[in-house]
Amino acid sequence: MKAELATDKGDGEMLAWIEQNAPHKRTPWEIQLWSAYFNERGPDGDVETLEFFAERVGEFSKTREDVKTWFDLLDLDDHVTFGGKA
């Protein structure tokens, strides 16, 4: 997969490659459940993970209290990295 990523394919092309080459084919309901779980997944309850999460959020904003999940953090990262304001 790393070699394939190095070819600069777009997201859709990479998805097609993964679907074609994955050793375990996933059904639509498996994909949907996985996506729903990770869409709502926040940092686990251990101190190190919570500190890591808080530090990453703090790199972008000291006032955002709505960033609760890993996807929220990724969205904030992308927004700020590409010129948006936190």
FENMO-V87004 format. One record per pair of residues at least 12 apart in sequence whose C-alpha atoms are under 10 Angstrom apart, sorted by the first residue. I is the first residue (numbers start at 0). J is the second residue. D is the distance in whole Angstrom. If there is no record, write none. Layout:
# FENMO-V87004
i->I j->J d->D
i->I j->J d->D
This chain:
# FENMO-V87004
i->0 j->13 d->9
i->0 j->16 d->9
i->0 j->17 d->8
i->0 j->20 d->9
i->0 j->21 d->10
i->3 j->16 d->8
i->3 j->17 d->10
i->37 j->68 d->9
i->37 j->69 d->8
i->37 j->70 d->8
i->38 j->68 d->7
i->38 j->69 d->8
i->38 j->70 d->6
i->38 j->71 d->9
i->39 j->67 d->8
i->39 j->68 d->6
i->39 j->69 d->8
i->39 j->70 d->8
i->39 j->71 d->9
i->40 j->67 d->8
i->40 j->68 d->5
i->40 j->69 d->6
i->40 j->70 d->8
i->40 j->71 d->10
i->41 j->66 d->9
i->41 j->67 d->6
i->41 j->68 d->4
i->41 j->69 d->5
i->41 j->70 d->8
i->41 j->71 d->9
i->41 j->72 d->9
i->42 j->67 d->8
i->42 j->68 d->7
i->42 j->69 d->7
i->52 j->66 d->10
i->52 j->67 d->9
i->52 j->68 d->9
i->52 j->69 d->8
i->52 j->72 d->8
i->53 j->66 d->9
i->53 j->67 d->10
i->53 j->72 d->10
i->55 j->72 d->8
i->55 j->73 d->10
i->55 j->75 d->10
i->55 j->76 d->9
i->56 j->71 d->9
i->56 j->72 d->7
i->56 j->73 d->10
i->56 j->75 d->8
i->56 j->76 d->8
i->56 j->85 d->10
i->58 j->76 d->9
i->58 j->79 d->10
i->59 j->72 d->9
i->59 j->75 d->7
i->59 j->76 d->7
i->59 j->78 d->10
i->59 j->79 d->7
i->59 j->80 d->9
i->59 j->84 d->9
i->59 j->85 d->6
i->60 j->75 d->9
i->60 j->76 d->10
i->60 j->79 d->9
i->60 j->84 d->9
i->60 j->85 d->6
i->61 j->85 d->9
i->62 j->85 d->8
i->63 j->75 d->10
i->63 j->85 d->7
